[in-house]
Amino acid sequence: MTQTIAIQGELGSYSHEACRKERPGMDVLPCRSFEDAIDAVRNGDAELAMLPVENSTYGRVADIHRLLPHSGLHIIDEAFVRVHINLLGVPGATLADIKEAHSHLVLLPQCAGFLNTHGIRGRVSPDNARAARDVADQGDKTHAALASELAGEIYGLNVLARHIEDEGDNTTRFLTMSRTPDNSRRGENGMITSFVFQVRNIPAALYKAMGGFATNGVNMTKLESYMIGSSFTATQFYADIDGHPDDPNVQLALDELAYFTTNIEILGVYPANSDRF
């Protein structure tokens, strides 16, 4: 029986590329929003969800950090996709024909240099793969999409210019989410533990909470802070650390963290992907 993995956006998106790379045997379920993708897993319409969490150029995907603690899902894997942006046009179009290029608001600034050089106006679309679909439907030789080559294959568009992104190492990290945790595996490249926490309302609470990771030799690879609700005093932190909660040094570090926090929630324990190194 073929399993299903949910993504936010259209077929041909970079989330779809992540699925083809890491879960090639699964059917992909496009969803309108991140919430819909999460709901698809919670209600059984999909076994997994592939969600972007951060981009090396754009930074964190804020919606995901907000949604993960309340999703009821667990991180079981991570994936990295090199974001190659391509100019896609309808059959018969040439680069000289293109006057407007459509893509997601986040993608347009990432190839601003190319667009300026060729006098092409950027136009915002809800999704880069949706832009490819719309350009294909319109059939206008002066309009193009900025998207993946996969989107071009799916919607019958030609690559007019390949890999036009301004940054040569633009990469997006994705998290694979499941209804059930999978903490028993041990990855060849080590393990990652992701969690959220809130510090106690005492002076230097965050400094003290972080001390346990330093004294126990636990490497923290990510620490993000964001407000809870509309309060400017209630802050939640998202963290990634190297190691498994069963490792003695990680156990000690988490025990020390618990002393200075009001809440800790483990979001996932999963193998470190080889592409992170």
Secondary structure, 3 states (H helix, E strand, C coil): CCCEEEEECCCCCHHHHHHHHHCCCCEEEEECCHHHHHHHHHCCCCCEEEEEEEECCCEECHHHHHHHHHCCCEEEEEEEEECCCEEEECCCCCHHHCCEEEECCCCHHHHHHHHHHCCCEEEECCCHHHHHHHHHHHCCCCEEEEECHHHHHHHCCEEEECCCCCCCCCEEEEEEEECCCCCCCCCCCCEEEEEEEEECCCCCHHHHHHHHHHHCCCCEEEEEEEECCCCCCCEEEEEEEECCCCCHHHHHHHHHHHHCEEEEEEEEEEECCHHHC
